[in-house]
Amino acid sequence: MARQCTTRNQTRIVSLLGGASLAAMLMTAGGAEAQAPAAKGTEVEAVIVTGSSIRGAAPVGSSILQVGQADIQKTGSQTIQQVLRSVPSVVGMNAVGQGSFGSADGAGTNAPTIHGLGASASNSTLILIDGHRFPLSGINHALGDPNILAPLALERVEVLADGASSVYGSDAVAGVINFITRRNFNGVEMRAQMGFADGYTTKGAGAVAGKTWDGGYVLAAGGFSDRDGLLASKRSFTARDRRATGGSNLASLFCGPATIQVGSGNLINAPYNGAGVANAAANAMCDNSGLVDLIPSEKRWSGMAKVQQAVTDQLTVTGDMVYSDRNNVSRDSRGTVQATIFGPGFAGNATTGVNQINPFYVGPAGSTATSETVRFDANQLLGPGAKTKSGEETFFFHGTAEYKLDDNWRATLGGTTGASNSYNRSSGALNSSAAILALNGTTNTNGSITTPSIPGTSIIALNTPLNATNALDVFGIGTANRTSAATLAKITDNDSSQRTRQTLQNVTFKVDGDLFQLPAGPLKAAAGAEYSKYTLAQDNSRANNTGPSSTGSTYLHLDYDRNVRSAYVEFLAPLVSPAMNIPLMRSLDVNVSARYDNYSDFGSTSNPRIGVNWGVIDGLKLRANYAKSFVAPALTSRGADANGTTGETSVAGGPTVTVPVSSYPNLIGLPGCPAGSVTCNLGGGTPGLQINGGNAKVGPQEGKTWSVGADWDVNFAPGLRISATYWSNEIQGGVTAPSAALAVNAPGLNNLLTVFGPTGATKAQIDAITAGRPLTAAIPNTVYYVYNFTQRNALNLWVQGVDLSANYHITTSLGRFGVDAIASYKTKFDQQVGEGGGKFSVLGTTGFNTTFPSIKLDTRVGVNWANNGWAADVFWNRTGSYNNWGGNTVAPITRNAAGLPTGGGDKVEAGNFFDAHAAYDFQGEGFVKGLQLFVDVNNIFDKTPPFYNSNNGYDSYSGNPLGRLTTVGFRKKF
């Protein structure tokens, strides 16, 4: 791709060779070759490239995909997340591009991921801004969120889908996404737009202004976006009973008024005069899911300022500042509660002397029972009002000073300092302990007056005697409901909050230049060092199960920190040049790089890379590379202390799991596990505990990557360029918390489950389990087992695939026409959990790995035309068919004897969606000069996402619930 950059004397002289302009899309799938030499006496402005430390040199042996400002303008995007929806190799091509994606973090952090590679706590894609790191964000994770930039501030996005830890250090296993911002901008550009879909609107505005002069420039850019939330009730496909469309009944047995059940009998709903239905999911009859948001509303402000000045002929300084403030609001369900309530004649009162009779008790017609189980959905009683507010505020400053040691060598000192503040606050949802207090006078679902309200303590909260002023009526609706205003206030007093502040201080130093002349050109080199310091502080508050949160909450504060010292070196050697006239070897370049990183908390790691470019003939280049890379464990994976304490640390009830007796012989004798059993079930009637949280012993995830590819600018068809890359990634030790079902069948993870035998755990063993960890469930009378669900290096992946692109452009008397096609196709996606665990394929599925999908095919094809100010584009976006391996499949997932999946699940149809863009640039002078009007239509035919048997009725990884979205707007340049 030819590219020109402004120099200090305004001479345009920089040309990066080996790419190709995609015109309308500017999506380039091919690396650039070495920077062209400058004319004598001319200064060349540094060009930011991805994947190399050598000035002006693109990564040898790799392909870079570019999305330019022109592409962004054709998508109607208001955020970076929406921009990346147009890149097939980045997960979520057809997703909505709003709200949390790929992060599982309550702050709404977005975590772009290349090829779906990573684990629940280790994203394998490094996110950079202008080639440098920036503050991480999230309340329980530490992730780089590029949405802090306004799309208008971007010059281009570069996606490098190869390992690059030898250049950048941690995270660059699957690759790097580098967001390169504008510079050398003269004038003012403004944009405003509005978008409309059924039950959904958006609006946004932005501006960029800049001034250049001999030796420097200044630039400022800002953006605002306001996007509605989307209620589930606005989309019919979200209805929970999906049997009519081939799915299952995912409705609820919790209703308003409540359903009631006497003993183990049928469930009876209002008006409580029928035979009722069996307690089975297929009989669920209530659905209040339409009251919640499928996607949250979002308001975002983003700003950037940059300045550069040549202080002397040798010294140039640059500074840039970024600020972003995002706030999301999600309308939530009021919640549900299940409890035993007591009616007139309850014998327990005479025994205990405590009046637990609910004055509003209603039993089934003709029943004399004095107690029953109620399943209550509070939405009808309380109406709308539950919500979660989340967001993040981010600020950083980055500065560089570049000094010319001579005409060849340069030294660059850089630094970044900044912080992010992430939060999540929920309010208005049903406080379960307060509701149970108002149902049976205790905080326990079974009505026990002796079981502590806070597990592991002697604290018991009671609300007795129950009467009309303090009891909860779950049987009446509307004006017929008799619950007092005071009780309604208590059961919705349920604020919880999580706040996390993350900081970054980073210093880099680099020297680069030509070492000496080889026959084919100069041997280029770069060497440098880097220091980074990260801190993270968490503050969590939630109700403590004694009633309203305003009178009973727990608070937790945790501090984490680490520092990293790094050194790196890189060489670029041209071995063959065109001037040598070697047949079938027009050029040959070799790049070798290596990096050493030392972490204060877990040790050191070294990672090399080698890449080769072979120019076969004019226009045809072959390339290959091999690299080792790593992902450092997140601070929130290792924890804040030697016990691995995090904001998610707790002891909860044990999982339900089928366990092989051959691996755990002391299962014999447990309830339901007689001698001769091959497998036994834990959970339910064989209760246990589960430890959740971090693990101070977690180490880095390691990766090995290689790829081979070709880029061909077809000489006999001018304007045609074809690029293909076959890539392979192997990841060892991805950080995750393995499910019990996988751990019990993996010899290397068998130690995560401890079975205590028929007599259960001793008090000393229970004390060791609970020491320093908050309890979120009552300790059973007999603890038969404990499962360690803390994070660890347990996930191994072997993934391969092909990335393809083809671009053709031609100019005719009717205008300029173009076709741009790009696809990412996975050929292998094998997974293993733990040493000795079975290897199995999840290729062509979603749901089993709940962090990232492994869909085989994503592709985007664009056809474009431009003439005399008019421009039009049509895009076809296709996600190939795959299988649903989630938890709600109609067709069962087939498994082998070790419990590993081998097939089955529900087929999800391919998604085919069409987008369109049209624009007119006014010709002439005066006000209309520089004015453009545009319209973008996403999902032209208003197609619903492919059916996916889940709570929302679509797959959030590949489906978009918005339907047709039409955006109109203008751009004005001055």
C-alpha positions, 0 to 999 in steps of 0.5 A: 500500500502506497502511503504518503506522510508530511515531512518538516519541509512539506516534501511527501516522500515516505512510501510503504511498499508491499500493501495495496489500497482497497480504496473504498474499504482500505482493508489491507491484508499484507505487510509493508516492506521496508521504508523507501530511502529519503532524499538527501537532506530530507527529514522523514516523520516517524511512521507508526507500524505494528509488529516491529520496533524498527523505524518504518519497517512493517513486520516481516513474515506477517500480514497486517489488516488495516481498517482506515478512516474511510471504512469507519465512515461507511459503517455508521459506527459510534464506537470502536467496538462497532468498527471491529464488527467489520473484521472477520478475524476479530470475534463478534463480526455480526454482534451488536457492538454495544455493552460488555463483549468478550470480557465477562466484566460487570463494568461493561468493558469491551475486550476484542479478541483475534480468532477467539483465542484465550481463556476466561481470565487471559485474553490473548490479544494485545490492544495498543494505542499508537503502538503503546500500552494504556491503562487497563480497565474492569472491576474483576478483570484487567483488560485494555478497552479501545472504546476510550477513543472516539472513531473520528480520532482514528487514522486507521486500525491495524490487526496483526494476527501473529504472535508478537511478544518478542516486540511487545511482551505480554498478551500478544499470543493471538496477535495485536490490534493497534489503534493509530490516531490522526496526526498532521491534520489541518482544518476542522472536521465535524460529524453528527448522526442519528440512528433508528431501529424498532424500539431503539435510537442512537445519536452521536456527534464528533469533531476533530481540529488541527493545525500543522506548521514547519516542525510540528502540529497540534490536534484535538478530537472529541466525540459523544454518543448516546445509545438506547437500551433495548428491552427484550419485550421489543423483540418477539424472538426473546419469549422464553417458551420456544417450543413453537419454534423448535426450542425448549420451554425456558420460562419460569416456575416463579410467578407473580402471584406466586406458585405454591407447592405443598410438600413434594406435590404439584405446583399450583398457580393463582387462583390456587383451585386446580390440580396444578402441574408437576415440578418440571421445567417443561411445565413452566408457565411464567415469563417476565423476561420482557422487562429486562434489557438485552443491551444496556443504554450507553452514554460516552464522552471521549476526547484526545489532544496531541501536540508535536514540536521539533525543538531543535534539528535533533530533538522532537517531542510529542505528547498526547492525552486521552480522556473517556467517560462511559456510563451504561444503564441496564433495566433489570428484573426485580428478581425472584425468591423461593421459601417455605411459609407458614399458615394458621395452625403451624405446629412449630410456633407452639414448640419454639414460641416464635410466631412465623405465621404469615398473615397473608398465607393462602393454601390450595383450595381444600388443603389443610396444610400449614406450610408450603413452598412459594416461588415468587417473581416480584416484577408484577408487584414492584413494577419497573425500577431495578437497574444496574449502572456501570461504566468506566472513566479513563485518562492517560498521558503519553509523551515521547522525545526522539533524538537524532544521534546522527543521520542514521541512529535515533534514540527515543524515550517514551512514557505513559501515566494514567488510570481507569476507574470502573464501577458497577452498582445494582439497585432496586432488585429484590433483597432475598434475605429481606424478602424471606424475613417478610415471608417466614420471619427468618433469612433461611428458605426453610424457615429455620430460626437456628441457622445463622444468617451469615454463614460461619457466624452466630448472627441470626436475624429474625422478623417475628412475630409476622403481622400485616405491617412487616409481612410480604403478600405474594398472593395478591396483585395490584390493589389487592396486594396487602404488603405495607409500604414499609415492607416494600421499601425493605425488600427493595433495599438492596444496593451492591457496588463494585469499584476498581481503580487501575493505574499504569506507569510505563517508561520505554527507551529505544535506539534504532538505526542501520548497523552496516551495509549488506550487499542487498541493503543496510542491516537494521537494528533496534534495541530497548528497555521498558519498565511498567508498574501496574496497580489495582484497588478494589472496593466491594459492598453487598448485602450480608444476608441479614435484611436490607443492605442499608442496615447490613452489608459487607465491605471488602478492600483489596490492593494489588500491584506488580512491576515489569522490567523488560529488554528487547532486540530486533534485526532486519536483514535484506539478503537479496535485492531486485538489483541482484537479478536472481531468478525467482528471488526478487527479494529476501528479507529476514527479521529476528527479534527477542524479548526478556520480561521479568515480573515482580510477582511470578518471575521471568520469560523470554520470547523469540520470533523469526520472520521471512519475506521472499519476493518471488517475482514482481508483485508476488511475495511469500512470507512465513514466521514462527514465534513464542509468546506469553500472557501474564496472569492478570492481577485479579487471577493471582489475587492480592495476597498469598491466599489468592484473595480477589473480589470473587473469593468465597466458599459456596455450595458444592457443584453437582457432578458425576465422578468416576470411582476409579479416580476417587475410591473413597466415594464408596460408602457415601450416600447413593454410592454403594460398593461396585459403583462405577460412577457416583453423583456428588451434590444434592443429597451428598452435599459439599463446598466449593472454593472460588477466587484467585490463585497466587500460584498462577503463572503465565500462559505460553503460546507458540505461533506460526504462519505462512502466506502469500500476497499477490498484486496481479500484474496481468489484472491491474487493481487486483490483489489477493492475500492468503495466510495459513496460521497456527496457534498453540496455547498452553496454560490458559488461565481459567477455573476448570469446571468440576465435570472436566477436572474429575476426568483429567488426571492432572486436575483430579486433586481439585476435588477432595472427597472426605469419605462416608464420615465427612470432613473434620472440623479442622478440615472445614476450618482450613477450607473457610479460613480467610474466605467469606461464606456465601452458603451455609456449611452442611451438617456433613461436608462430603467433598470440597471442590477447588474452583479457583483459577489456574493454568489449566486450558490448552488450545490447538487452533489453526485456520486460514485468513483470505482477502481479495480486492479488485478496483477499476476506473471506468467512464461510469466511475470507480468500481470495487469489490473487497472480500475478506474471510476467516476460516478455522480448520482446527479448534482442539481443547484440553483442560488439565494435564492428562485430560482428553483432547477434544474438538470444539470447532464449529460450536459455541457455548461449551467454552463460555468465554470465546466462540469457535465458529468456523467461518466469518466473511465480509464482501463489499461492492462499491462505486464512486463518481462525481461526489456520489458513493455507494457500498453494499456489504454482505456479512456471513457467519457460517452455521455451527452447533449450540453446545450451551446448557439449554440444547434441545438435542443432547450433547454426546459425550465419551466415557470421560465426559468429553463432548463428541458431537450433538447439540442444536444446529444454528443456521448460518447468518447472512446480513446485508448493510448499505452505505450511500453518501454525497459530497457536495461540489462547489464553493461556499457553505456546501464546500466540504459537506457530505450527507450520508445514510447507512443501513445495517441489516437491510432486510430486517432479518432476525438473528439465527435461532439459538436456544438460550434465554434471549433466543439468539447467540450474543457472539454472532447475533444482533437483536437490533434488526434494521438500523438506519443512520443518517448524518452529515460531515463537514470539513472546513 
